[in-house]
Amino acid sequence: MIRVILIEDHDLTRVGIRAALQQREGFEVIGDARDAKSGLRLLRTSQPDVAIVDIGLPDSTGIDLTQQFKQAQAAGESPNTKILIMTMQDSEDTVLAAFAAGADSYCMKDASIDKLAQAIETTASGNAWIDPAIARVVLHQTQKAYSSSRQSPEAATISINRLSDEDFIPAYPLTERELEVLKLIVDGCSNAQIAEKLYITVGTVKTHVRNILNKLCADDRTQVAVRALRTGLIQ
């Protein structure tokens, strides 16, 4: 059972998401809040697995809330809750600011309940889930930063979502199948979706994902997506 809280100021959206999740097996909505102050308090007291946070809150922003909570986590003062940003905003500045603040995943509000459920499950498991539209924003920004770094030696380090690493080439080349899996990861597909698209088992997908993480020296799917473009594996 994945324990979830909602921090969303729009009453209809908050009630609608809560009702939809409560009707699905495997999810337990244990609380909700409509502003950042009560949201932070709820985060600390309820200790959910995943918090769905809207960016536009009346007394602050979801980005500021995320940053405060993640700073408390780093200091050992808060539980290991994952933050899933959910909003209609897909501007480059907003997306990058959310990840820089420590957001674990990013989902658009126009996503279906099935896609939101997948996002929550992926996030709760410790992996980043990025809406395909958002993944393209992140990779576009990385591409621009990568181009600048190639032109300017002073800009040799690129930082996205708290990642900072030197340009590198994978120690071991990816196989053709791993490249197919990598592209689907960048597109925001879950392991089950990748298995369905490539006609392989979920267990095989997990093996490929693990190999890709190892070969690209990455900790999670977000870092893999960034490095895929940096190394020219995905255009």
Secondary structure as a PSIPRED ss2 file (coil, helix, strand):
# PSIPRED VFORMAT (PSIPRED V4.0)

   1 M C   1.000  0.000  0.000
   2 I E   0.000  0.000  1.000
   3 R E   0.000  0.000  1.000
   4 V E   0.000  0.000  1.000
   5 I E   0.000  0.000  1.000
   6 L E   0.000  0.000  1.000
   7 I E   0.000  0.000  1.000
   8 E C   1.000  0.000  0.000
   9 D C   1.000  0.000  0.000
  10 H C   1.000  0.000  0.000
  11 D H   0.000  1.000  0.000
  12 L H   0.000  1.000  0.000
  13 T H   0.000  1.000  0.000
  14 R H   0.000  1.000  0.000
  15 V H   0.000  1.000  0.000
  16 G H   0.000  1.000  0.000
  17 I H   0.000  1.000  0.000
  18 R H   0.000  1.000  0.000
  19 A H   0.000  1.000  0.000
  20 A H   0.000  1.000  0.000
  21 L H   0.000  1.000  0.000
  22 Q H   0.000  1.000  0.000
  23 Q C   1.000  0.000  0.000
  24 R C   1.000  0.000  0.000
  25 E C   1.000  0.000  0.000
  26 G C   1.000  0.000  0.000
  27 F E   0.000  0.000  1.000
  28 E E   0.000  0.000  1.000
  29 V E   0.000  0.000  1.000
  30 I E   0.000  0.000  1.000
  31 G E   0.000  0.000  1.000
  32 D E   0.000  0.000  1.000
  33 A E   0.000  0.000  1.000
  34 R C   1.000  0.000  0.000
  35 D C   1.000  0.000  0.000
  36 A H   0.000  1.000  0.000
  37 K H   0.000  1.000  0.000
  38 S H   0.000  1.000  0.000
  39 G H   0.000  1.000  0.000
  40 L H   0.000  1.000  0.000
  41 R H   0.000  1.000  0.000
  42 L H   0.000  1.000  0.000
  43 L H   0.000  1.000  0.000
  44 R H   0.000  1.000  0.000
  45 T H   0.000  1.000  0.000
  46 S H   0.000  1.000  0.000
  47 Q C   1.000  0.000  0.000
  48 P C   1.000  0.000  0.000
  49 D C   1.000  0.000  0.000
  50 V E   0.000  0.000  1.000
  51 A E   0.000  0.000  1.000
  52 I E   0.000  0.000  1.000
  53 V E   0.000  0.000  1.000
  54 D C   1.000  0.000  0.000
  55 I C   1.000  0.000  0.000
  56 G E   0.000  0.000  1.000
  57 L C   1.000  0.000  0.000
  58 P C   1.000  0.000  0.000
  59 D C   1.000  0.000  0.000
  60 S C   1.000  0.000  0.000
  61 T E   0.000  0.000  1.000
  62 G H   0.000  1.000  0.000
  63 I H   0.000  1.000  0.000
  64 D H   0.000  1.000  0.000
  65 L H   0.000  1.000  0.000
  66 T H   0.000  1.000  0.000
  67 Q H   0.000  1.000  0.000
  68 Q H   0.000  1.000  0.000
  69 F H   0.000  1.000  0.000
  70 K H   0.000  1.000  0.000
  71 Q H   0.000  1.000  0.000
  72 A H   0.000  1.000  0.000
  73 Q H   0.000  1.000  0.000
  74 A H   0.000  1.000  0.000
  75 A C   1.000  0.000  0.000
  76 G C   1.000  0.000  0.000
  77 E C   1.000  0.000  0.000
  78 S C   1.000  0.000  0.000
  79 P C   1.000  0.000  0.000
  80 N C   1.000  0.000  0.000
  81 T C   1.000  0.000  0.000
  82 K E   0.000  0.000  1.000
  83 I E   0.000  0.000  1.000
  84 L E   0.000  0.000  1.000
  85 I E   0.000  0.000  1.000
  86 M E   0.000  0.000  1.000
  87 T E   0.000  0.000  1.000
  88 M C   1.000  0.000  0.000
  89 Q C   1.000  0.000  0.000
  90 D C   1.000  0.000  0.000
  91 S C   1.000  0.000  0.000
  92 E H   0.000  1.000  0.000
  93 D H   0.000  1.000  0.000
  94 T H   0.000  1.000  0.000
  95 V H   0.000  1.000  0.000
  96 L H   0.000  1.000  0.000
  97 A H   0.000  1.000  0.000
  98 A H   0.000  1.000  0.000
  99 F H   0.000  1.000  0.000
 100 A H   0.000  1.000  0.000
 101 A H   0.000  1.000  0.000
 102 G C   1.000  0.000  0.000
 103 A C   1.000  0.000  0.000
 104 D C   1.000  0.000  0.000
 105 S E   0.000  0.000  1.000
 106 Y E   0.000  0.000  1.000
 107 C E   0.000  0.000  1.000
 108 M E   0.000  0.000  1.000
 109 K C   1.000  0.000  0.000
 110 D C   1.000  0.000  0.000
 111 A C   1.000  0.000  0.000
 112 S C   1.000  0.000  0.000
 113 I H   0.000  1.000  0.000
 114 D H   0.000  1.000  0.000
 115 K H   0.000  1.000  0.000
 116 L H   0.000  1.000  0.000
 117 A H   0.000  1.000  0.000
 118 Q H   0.000  1.000  0.000
 119 A H   0.000  1.000  0.000
 120 I H   0.000  1.000  0.000
 121 E H   0.000  1.000  0.000
 122 T H   0.000  1.000  0.000
 123 T H   0.000  1.000  0.000
 124 A H   0.000  1.000  0.000
 125 S C   1.000  0.000  0.000
 126 G C   1.000  0.000  0.000
 127 N C   1.000  0.000  0.000
 128 A C   1.000  0.000  0.000
 129 W C   1.000  0.000  0.000
 130 I E   0.000  0.000  1.000
 131 D C   1.000  0.000  0.000
 132 P H   0.000  1.000  0.000
 133 A H   0.000  1.000  0.000
 134 I H   0.000  1.000  0.000
 135 A H   0.000  1.000  0.000
 136 R H   0.000  1.000  0.000
 137 V H   0.000  1.000  0.000
 138 V H   0.000  1.000  0.000
 139 L H   0.000  1.000  0.000
 140 H H   0.000  1.000  0.000
 141 Q H   0.000  1.000  0.000
 142 T H   0.000  1.000  0.000
 143 Q H   0.000  1.000  0.000
 144 K H   0.000  1.000  0.000
 145 A H   0.000  1.000  0.000
 146 Y H   0.000  1.000  0.000
 147 S H   0.000  1.000  0.000
 148 S H   0.000  1.000  0.000
 149 S H   0.000  1.000  0.000
 150 R H   0.000  1.000  0.000
 151 Q H   0.000  1.000  0.000
 152 S C   1.000  0.000  0.000
 153 P H   0.000  1.000  0.000
 154 E H   0.000  1.000  0.000
 155 A H   0.000  1.000  0.000
 156 A C   1.000  0.000  0.000
 157 T C   1.000  0.000  0.000
 158 I E   0.000  0.000  1.000
 159 S E   0.000  0.000  1.000
 160 I E   0.000  0.000  1.000
 161 N C   1.000  0.000  0.000
 162 R C   1.000  0.000  0.000
 163 L E   0.000  0.000  1.000
 164 S E   0.000  0.000  1.000
 165 D E   0.000  0.000  1.000
 166 E C   1.000  0.000  0.000
 167 D C   1.000  0.000  0.000
 168 F C   1.000  0.000  0.000
 169 I C   1.000  0.000  0.000
 170 P C   1.000  0.000  0.000
 171 A C   1.000  0.000  0.000
 172 Y C   1.000  0.000  0.000
 173 P C   1.000  0.000  0.000
 174 L C   1.000  0.000  0.000
 175 T C   1.000  0.000  0.000
 176 E H   0.000  1.000  0.000
 177 R H   0.000  1.000  0.000
 178 E H   0.000  1.000  0.000
 179 L H   0.000  1.000  0.000
 180 E H   0.000  1.000  0.000
 181 V H   0.000  1.000  0.000
 182 L H   0.000  1.000  0.000
 183 K H   0.000  1.000  0.000
 184 L H   0.000  1.000  0.000
 185 I H   0.000  1.000  0.000
 186 V H   0.000  1.000  0.000
 187 D C   1.000  0.000  0.000
 188 G C   1.000  0.000  0.000
 189 C C   1.000  0.000  0.000
 190 S C   1.000  0.000  0.000
 191 N H   0.000  1.000  0.000
 192 A H   0.000  1.000  0.000
 193 Q H   0.000  1.000  0.000
 194 I H   0.000  1.000  0.000
 195 A H   0.000  1.000  0.000
 196 E H   0.000  1.000  0.000
 197 K H   0.000  1.000  0.000
 198 L H   0.000  1.000  0.000
 199 Y C   1.000  0.000  0.000
 200 I C   1.000  0.000  0.000
 201 T C   1.000  0.000  0.000
 202 V H   0.000  1.000  0.000
 203 G H   0.000  1.000  0.000
 204 T H   0.000  1.000  0.000
 205 V H   0.000  1.000  0.000
 206 K H   0.000  1.000  0.000
 207 T H   0.000  1.000  0.000
 208 H H   0.000  1.000  0.000
 209 V H   0.000  1.000  0.000
 210 R H   0.000  1.000  0.000
 211 N H   0.000  1.000  0.000
 212 I H   0.000  1.000  0.000
 213 L H   0.000  1.000  0.000
 214 N H   0.000  1.000  0.000
 215 K H   0.000  1.000  0.000
 216 L C   1.000  0.000  0.000
 217 C C   1.000  0.000  0.000
 218 A C   1.000  0.000  0.000
 219 D C   1.000  0.000  0.000
 220 D C   1.000  0.000  0.000
 221 R H   0.000  1.000  0.000
 222 T H   0.000  1.000  0.000
 223 Q H   0.000  1.000  0.000
 224 V H   0.000  1.000  0.000
 225 A H   0.000  1.000  0.000
 226 V H   0.000  1.000  0.000
 227 R H   0.000  1.000  0.000
 228 A H   0.000  1.000  0.000
 229 L H   0.000  1.000  0.000
 230 R H   0.000  1.000  0.000
 231 T C   1.000  0.000  0.000
 232 G C   1.000  0.000  0.000
 233 L C   1.000  0.000  0.000
 234 I C   1.000  0.000  0.000
 235 Q C   1.000  0.000  0.000
